[in-house]
Each structure stands twice: as structure tokens, then as C-alpha cells.
């Protein structure tokens, strides 16, 4: 990853919910073509940052810029059209639709044909349909979903549904893909597959990835850079190895040296 072009710039981002400062002056840049990961203990503010970027929440301070365009005042539906797609911790799919139908819905955000074109199925509408199906089939092949193409989502195993949600986001043809805990609920083999797919998404599709993740093995395997957060603030930024060795990160995950000594004494008693 040699491109230093900044795709997403987050500067002094803050949000307050009542009297609680959930995110406090967080700053980082995501470069085009990299996998950038946010880590931290539960309640660190990682998913809140995702929700601010997606415009689900309104920041109370700081700025968000995507390809140099300010995002702060845009509604959520405009974010997808700019080229930002995301997944969620809790799978958000149409349970009683097929895998292919869910993927076609993902492509709908870029549909340019109007209502009358669609009702009359004009050449413009037919061309848009072909483009959507071509994109969906490309994603199905990339993520090895061929055997599930026509299956109803509600009947699929949890691990497959996680992959389908990633696939639907990819059908939006994003420039930036936000993955919110992609390995959550997956077994070891499924997590290994997810690591390969994240690499392929970057390599084969040229999509930049911003990820929130707890599984440090996955983080180490796929991330170019890592930002560690705790209590809404930045702890460390660097390579996976640099961040995992940072004293502040170790303390946030494991407690202070005194805390660890006390735990060991209690365990030995």
C-alpha cells in the first residue's frame, strides 16, 4: 500500500449524548487503498465513530471530509451515493428475500433510471438491471456465495449471513467500505475466510476498508494501520505491532500493572 492520497479525514471529531462525551476530539486519516482498523475495549467509542461517519449521529464538534468534501451537514442517504458503504454489528438484511435479491437492493443506491423507466421497463431500465446483476454476480463469485444465490436469508447459517451483508455493501460499488466487527460471532475457520475476503476486497476490487474489530489476530493479518481508542479518545496510532505494544493500549485491555498483580495474587490464593 503505497498511495498516500487521503480518502477520509476525521479532525477533532466529538459527540456528546446529554452529559456524556462519547467521542472526544478524535483525529485520523484513512488513505486510499489501505485497511485501517479501530480497536479498543467495549465502550471505547469505535462504533460511535462509524455512526458519525455514516451520519446516523450528528457530531457536536470537529469535521468529517471524504475526498475533500465536508460530510457534517449531509443526510445519511447522500453518504452512500458518495461511495461509502457499511455493515453493522447486528446483521441488517431482508430475511425473507433471497441472497441475490438482497444484493440487487444494495446496487439500487446507484440506480439512475426513474419511476416511469422502471414501470415500463424501458431500454434504460433494462440496462440498469443488467448492470446490477453483473455487479451482484461478480460479488457472489468473489465471496464464494454461488451455492447460496437463491437461498432465503432467514434459512442461512449466521456465518453465511455475515458474508451476505458484506456482499450487499460491495454491490453499492463503494470507494470506502466500513466493516463493523466483521468477525463477531464467527468461528475460527469463518474468521480465516473473512481475512482472505478483506484482502481480496482491497486487492481485487481496489476498495479502501475502515474496520472496527476486536479479534486482534484478524486485525494483525489484514490491517495496514491501527487506531486504538479508549473512553472516546485516541490512545495510539501505528502499525498493528506498534499499537499492540503501546503501554496505554495494554493497560486499556488488561488493566494497570498493579491491577494485574492483584488479579494474580487472588488467583493464587
KETI-793473 format. One record per residue (C-alpha): residue number from 1; x, z, y. Coordinates in Angstrom, 2 decimals. Layout:
% residues N
+-----+---------+---------+---------+
|   n |      px |      pz |      py |
+-----+---------+---------+---------+
| NUM |       X |       Z |       Y |
...
+-----+---------+---------+---------+
END
This chain:
% residues 269
+-----+---------+---------+---------+
|   n |      px |      pz |      py |
+-----+---------+---------+---------+
|   1 |    0.00 |    0.00 |    0.00 |
|   2 |    1.95 |   -1.31 |    2.98 |
|   3 |   -0.80 |   -2.11 |    5.50 |
|   4 |   -0.73 |    0.33 |    8.43 |
|   5 |   -3.91 |   -1.04 |   10.05 |
|   6 |   -6.25 |    1.85 |   10.84 |
|   7 |   -9.72 |    1.21 |    9.41 |
|   8 |  -11.31 |    4.60 |   10.14 |
|   9 |  -10.17 |    7.01 |   12.86 |
|  10 |  -11.51 |   10.58 |   12.93 |
|  11 |  -10.46 |   12.52 |   16.02 |
|  12 |  -11.18 |   16.21 |   16.70 |
|  13 |  -14.40 |   15.98 |   14.69 |
|  14 |  -16.58 |   19.09 |   14.87 |
|  15 |  -20.11 |   20.07 |   13.92 |
|  16 |  -21.97 |   23.32 |   14.37 |
|  17 |  -25.09 |   24.40 |   12.50 |
|  18 |  -26.63 |   27.22 |   14.52 |
|  19 |  -23.85 |   29.77 |   14.86 |
|  20 |  -21.74 |   28.33 |   12.06 |
|  21 |  -18.85 |   26.00 |   12.89 |
|  22 |  -18.85 |   23.93 |    9.68 |
|  23 |  -16.15 |   21.43 |   10.77 |
|  24 |  -13.62 |   22.32 |   13.46 |
|  25 |  -11.53 |   19.65 |   15.20 |
|  26 |  -10.66 |   17.65 |   12.07 |
|  27 |   -8.49 |   14.57 |   12.68 |
|  28 |   -7.18 |   11.91 |   10.31 |
|  29 |   -6.86 |    8.14 |    9.94 |
|  30 |   -7.66 |    6.00 |    6.91 |
|  31 |   -5.50 |    2.89 |    6.65 |
|  32 |   -6.74 |   -0.41 |    5.34 |
|  33 |   -6.15 |   -0.78 |    1.58 |
|  34 |   -5.41 |    2.85 |    0.72 |
|  35 |   -7.10 |    5.55 |   -1.32 |
|  36 |   -7.40 |    8.60 |    0.94 |
|  37 |   -8.74 |   11.83 |   -0.53 |
|  38 |  -10.21 |   15.01 |    0.95 |
|  39 |   -9.66 |   18.14 |   -1.12 |
|  40 |  -10.39 |   21.82 |   -0.67 |
|  41 |  -12.32 |   24.72 |   -2.18 |
|  42 |  -16.11 |   24.84 |   -2.15 |
|  43 |  -17.45 |   25.17 |    1.37 |
|  44 |  -14.34 |   23.65 |    2.95 |
|  45 |  -16.40 |   21.06 |    4.85 |
|  46 |  -15.44 |   17.94 |    2.88 |
|  47 |  -18.94 |   16.61 |    2.20 |
|  48 |  -19.97 |   17.57 |    5.73 |
|  49 |  -17.25 |   15.20 |    6.99 |
|  50 |  -18.74 |   12.48 |    4.75 |
|  51 |  -22.19 |   13.15 |    6.18 |
|  52 |  -20.82 |   12.89 |    9.70 |
|  53 |  -19.16 |    9.55 |    8.95 |
|  54 |  -22.40 |    8.31 |    7.34 |
|  55 |  -24.28 |    9.52 |   10.43 |
|  56 |  -26.53 |   11.78 |    8.37 |
|  57 |  -25.31 |   14.55 |   10.68 |
|  58 |  -24.55 |   14.26 |   14.39 |
|  59 |  -21.14 |   15.57 |   15.46 |
|  60 |  -21.11 |   18.20 |   18.19 |
|  61 |  -17.58 |   17.19 |   19.20 |
|  62 |  -14.93 |   14.56 |   18.59 |
|  63 |  -15.16 |   10.83 |   17.83 |
|  64 |  -15.54 |    8.51 |   14.86 |
|  65 |  -14.25 |    4.93 |   15.04 |
|  66 |  -14.47 |    2.19 |   12.41 |
|  67 |  -12.39 |   -0.93 |   13.09 |
|  68 |  -12.15 |    0.27 |   16.68 |
|  69 |  -15.93 |    0.62 |   17.11 |
|  70 |  -17.36 |    4.02 |   18.01 |
|  71 |  -19.80 |    5.33 |   15.41 |
|  72 |  -21.03 |    8.52 |   17.10 |
|  73 |  -24.24 |    7.06 |   18.51 |
|  74 |  -25.16 |    4.65 |   15.71 |
|  75 |  -28.11 |    5.27 |   13.35 |
|  76 |  -27.34 |    5.59 |    9.62 |
|  77 |  -28.68 |    2.13 |    8.66 |
|  78 |  -26.21 |    0.50 |   11.04 |
|  79 |  -23.28 |    2.16 |    9.27 |
|  80 |  -23.96 |    0.23 |    6.05 |
|  81 |  -24.17 |   -3.06 |    7.94 |
|  82 |  -20.75 |   -2.41 |    9.49 |
|  83 |  -19.24 |   -2.23 |    6.00 |
|  84 |  -19.32 |    1.45 |    4.97 |
|  85 |  -20.97 |    2.38 |    1.66 |
|  86 |  -21.10 |    5.72 |   -0.11 |
|  87 |  -22.06 |    7.59 |   -3.25 |
|  88 |  -23.43 |   11.13 |   -3.42 |
|  89 |  -22.62 |   14.30 |   -5.37 |
|  90 |  -26.15 |   14.16 |   -6.79 |
|  91 |  -26.90 |   10.71 |   -8.17 |
|  92 |  -29.30 |    8.80 |   -5.92 |
|  93 |  -30.67 |    5.88 |   -7.98 |
|  94 |  -34.08 |    4.34 |   -8.66 |
|  95 |  -34.66 |    5.96 |  -12.05 |
|  96 |  -37.46 |    3.64 |  -13.20 |
|  97 |  -35.65 |    0.40 |  -12.32 |
|  98 |  -33.01 |   -1.39 |  -14.36 |
|  99 |  -29.29 |   -1.30 |  -13.66 |
| 100 |  -29.41 |   -4.88 |  -12.36 |
| 101 |  -32.38 |   -4.10 |  -10.09 |
| 102 |  -30.53 |   -1.11 |   -8.61 |
| 103 |  -27.51 |   -3.30 |   -7.91 |
| 104 |  -29.61 |   -6.00 |   -6.25 |
| 105 |  -31.10 |   -3.35 |   -3.98 |
| 106 |  -27.56 |   -2.44 |   -2.93 |
| 107 |  -26.95 |   -6.02 |   -1.77 |
| 108 |  -30.20 |   -6.03 |    0.23 |
| 109 |  -28.49 |   -4.46 |    3.25 |
| 110 |  -26.81 |   -7.81 |    3.97 |
| 111 |  -29.89 |   -9.97 |    3.39 |
| 112 |  -30.30 |  -12.31 |    6.34 |
| 113 |  -33.46 |  -14.15 |    5.28 |
| 114 |  -36.67 |  -12.99 |    6.97 |
| 115 |  -40.01 |  -11.91 |    5.52 |
| 116 |  -41.55 |  -15.40 |    5.53 |
| 117 |  -38.50 |  -16.91 |    3.84 |
| 118 |  -38.84 |  -14.33 |    1.09 |
| 119 |  -42.61 |  -14.71 |    0.71 |
| 120 |  -42.36 |  -18.50 |    0.46 |
| 121 |  -39.08 |  -18.36 |   -1.47 |
| 122 |  -37.54 |  -21.00 |    0.78 |
| 123 |  -34.07 |  -22.51 |    0.21 |
| 124 |  -32.65 |  -19.80 |    2.48 |
| 125 |  -34.23 |  -17.07 |    0.34 |
| 126 |  -33.10 |  -18.74 |   -2.88 |
| 127 |  -29.53 |  -18.94 |   -1.60 |
| 128 |  -29.60 |  -15.25 |   -0.67 |
| 129 |  -30.92 |  -14.41 |   -4.14 |
| 130 |  -28.12 |  -16.37 |   -5.80 |
| 131 |  -25.51 |  -14.62 |   -3.67 |
| 132 |  -26.94 |  -11.20 |   -4.54 |
| 133 |  -26.97 |  -11.95 |   -8.27 |
| 134 |  -23.44 |  -13.36 |   -8.17 |
| 135 |  -22.17 |  -10.21 |   -6.49 |
| 136 |  -24.07 |   -7.99 |   -8.93 |
| 137 |  -22.63 |   -9.82 |  -11.96 |
| 138 |  -19.11 |   -9.53 |  -10.55 |
| 139 |  -19.53 |   -5.77 |  -10.17 |
| 140 |  -21.12 |   -5.42 |  -13.62 |
| 141 |  -18.10 |   -7.14 |  -15.15 |
| 142 |  -15.60 |   -5.11 |  -13.11 |
| 143 |  -17.12 |   -1.77 |  -14.15 |
| 144 |  -17.88 |   -2.81 |  -17.74 |
| 145 |  -21.66 |   -2.40 |  -17.39 |
| 146 |  -22.63 |   -5.55 |  -19.33 |
| 147 |  -24.32 |   -3.59 |  -22.14 |
| 148 |  -26.46 |   -1.66 |  -19.65 |
| 149 |  -27.50 |   -4.55 |  -17.34 |
| 150 |  -31.20 |   -4.50 |  -18.30 |
| 151 |  -31.50 |   -0.83 |  -19.26 |
| 152 |  -33.71 |    1.54 |  -17.27 |
| 153 |  -31.59 |    4.02 |  -15.35 |
| 154 |  -33.58 |    7.08 |  -16.47 |
| 155 |  -32.56 |    6.47 |  -20.08 |
| 156 |  -28.82 |    6.22 |  -19.44 |
| 157 |  -26.25 |    8.98 |  -20.04 |
| 158 |  -25.11 |   10.88 |  -16.97 |
| 159 |  -21.63 |    9.32 |  -17.01 |
| 160 |  -23.04 |    5.78 |  -17.02 |
| 161 |  -25.41 |    6.59 |  -14.15 |
| 162 |  -22.42 |    7.79 |  -12.10 |
| 163 |  -20.79 |    4.40 |  -12.64 |
| 164 |  -24.04 |    2.60 |  -11.74 |
| 165 |  -24.14 |    4.44 |   -8.42 |
| 166 |  -20.59 |    3.28 |   -7.67 |
| 167 |  -21.64 |   -0.24 |   -8.69 |
| 168 |  -24.62 |   -0.23 |   -6.33 |
| 169 |  -22.37 |    0.83 |   -3.44 |
| 170 |  -19.96 |   -2.01 |   -4.30 |
| 171 |  -22.83 |   -4.50 |   -4.19 |
| 172 |  -23.08 |   -3.72 |   -0.48 |
| 173 |  -19.70 |   -5.51 |   -0.15 |
| 174 |  -18.16 |   -2.63 |    1.81 |
| 175 |  -14.84 |   -2.57 |    3.60 |
| 176 |  -14.75 |    1.21 |    3.18 |
| 177 |  -16.18 |    3.00 |    0.13 |
| 178 |  -16.93 |    6.73 |    0.38 |
| 179 |  -16.86 |    8.38 |   -3.06 |
| 180 |  -18.28 |   11.91 |   -3.05 |
| 181 |  -16.85 |   13.72 |   -6.11 |
| 182 |  -16.87 |   10.70 |   -8.46 |
| 183 |  -15.63 |   12.74 |  -11.45 |
| 184 |  -18.21 |   15.53 |  -11.08 |
| 185 |  -19.96 |   16.06 |  -14.43 |
| 186 |  -17.76 |   13.58 |  -16.29 |
| 187 |  -15.78 |   14.36 |  -19.43 |
| 188 |  -12.04 |   13.68 |  -19.76 |
| 189 |  -12.47 |   10.15 |  -21.10 |
| 190 |  -15.03 |    9.22 |  -18.44 |
| 191 |  -12.76 |   10.62 |  -15.71 |
| 192 |   -9.90 |    8.49 |  -17.04 |
| 193 |  -12.15 |    5.42 |  -16.83 |
| 194 |  -13.12 |    6.38 |  -13.26 |
| 195 |   -9.44 |    6.49 |  -12.30 |
| 196 |   -8.94 |    2.94 |  -13.61 |
| 197 |  -12.02 |    1.70 |  -11.76 |
| 198 |  -10.94 |    3.24 |   -8.46 |
| 199 |   -7.60 |    1.45 |   -8.81 |
| 200 |   -9.40 |   -1.82 |   -9.62 |
| 201 |  -11.77 |   -1.42 |   -6.66 |
| 202 |   -8.74 |   -1.25 |   -4.40 |
| 203 |   -6.65 |   -3.89 |   -6.21 |
| 204 |   -9.25 |   -6.45 |   -7.32 |
| 205 |  -11.80 |   -6.15 |   -4.51 |
| 206 |   -9.48 |   -5.09 |   -1.68 |
| 207 |  -11.77 |   -2.20 |   -0.72 |
| 208 |  -10.41 |    0.88 |    1.03 |
| 209 |  -11.51 |    4.16 |   -0.57 |
| 210 |  -12.16 |    7.53 |    1.09 |
| 211 |  -12.86 |   10.13 |   -1.59 |
| 212 |  -13.87 |   13.78 |   -1.89 |
| 213 |  -12.65 |   15.18 |   -5.20 |
| 214 |  -11.96 |   18.48 |   -6.98 |
| 215 |  -10.19 |   17.12 |  -10.06 |
| 216 |   -6.54 |   17.27 |   -8.98 |
| 217 |   -5.44 |   15.16 |  -11.93 |
| 218 |   -7.64 |   12.30 |  -10.69 |
| 219 |   -6.51 |   12.89 |   -7.11 |
| 220 |   -2.84 |   12.65 |   -8.11 |
| 221 |   -3.35 |    9.46 |  -10.13 |
| 222 |   -5.21 |    7.37 |   -7.56 |
| 223 |   -4.52 |    8.74 |   -4.06 |
| 224 |   -2.01 |    7.42 |   -1.56 |
| 225 |   -2.57 |   10.30 |    0.84 |
| 226 |   -4.47 |   13.58 |    0.68 |
| 227 |   -6.01 |   15.78 |    3.37 |
| 228 |   -6.58 |   19.42 |    2.38 |
| 229 |   -9.32 |   21.37 |    4.16 |
| 230 |  -10.41 |   25.00 |    4.18 |
| 231 |  -13.21 |   26.65 |    6.15 |
| 232 |  -13.83 |   23.46 |    8.10 |
| 233 |  -10.25 |   22.97 |    9.26 |
| 234 |   -7.24 |   20.87 |    8.23 |
| 235 |   -4.65 |   22.67 |    6.10 |
| 236 |   -2.26 |   19.86 |    5.17 |
| 237 |   -1.87 |   16.08 |    5.11 |
| 238 |    0.56 |   14.07 |    2.98 |
| 239 |    1.14 |   12.65 |   -0.47 |
| 240 |   -0.65 |   14.36 |   -3.39 |
| 241 |    2.56 |   16.14 |   -4.40 |
| 242 |    3.32 |   17.32 |   -0.85 |
| 243 |   -0.18 |   18.69 |   -0.30 |
| 244 |   -0.41 |   20.45 |   -3.68 |
| 245 |    2.91 |   22.20 |   -2.97 |
| 246 |    1.81 |   23.36 |    0.50 |
| 247 |    1.63 |   27.20 |    0.68 |
| 248 |   -1.64 |   27.13 |    2.62 |
| 249 |   -3.27 |   24.89 |    0.02 |
| 250 |   -2.07 |   27.09 |   -2.84 |
| 251 |   -3.47 |   30.17 |   -1.11 |
| 252 |   -6.82 |   28.47 |   -0.38 |
| 253 |   -7.26 |   27.60 |   -4.04 |
| 254 |   -5.66 |   30.61 |   -5.72 |
| 255 |   -5.63 |   33.38 |   -3.14 |
| 256 |   -2.65 |   35.07 |   -1.49 |
| 257 |    0.38 |   36.31 |   -3.41 |
| 258 |   -0.93 |   39.88 |   -3.11 |
| 259 |   -4.34 |   38.79 |   -4.43 |
| 260 |   -2.74 |   37.07 |   -7.42 |
| 261 |   -0.58 |   40.11 |   -8.19 |
| 262 |   -3.66 |   42.35 |   -8.12 |
| 263 |   -5.51 |   39.98 |  -10.47 |
| 264 |   -2.58 |   40.03 |  -12.90 |
| 265 |   -2.46 |   43.84 |  -12.83 |
| 266 |   -6.19 |   44.09 |  -13.55 |
| 267 |   -5.88 |   41.56 |  -16.37 |
| 268 |   -3.04 |   43.57 |  -17.94 |
| 269 |   -4.89 |   46.91 |  -17.67 |
+-----+---------+---------+---------+
END
